[in-house]
């Protein structure tokens, strides 16, 4: 089953920011500088993107949020826990 997600981040280091942006832009549509629409993807595709981002991400300095879009709207309560990113 496919779903769509908003990916939002705040990366404190310019080099990490650039690397993460390039990786996300390959797969998702940029809506604003740090907000992307990752549309119509499988859990595996989402997991692959998260794993790619987390190779660069600094857990102590950066912020990453992924919101599942469902029923043609955004439900903020559906935010993912990055420690268990594939539990919906």
Order of alpha helices (4+ residues) and beta strands (2+ residues): beta-alpha-beta-beta-alpha-beta-beta
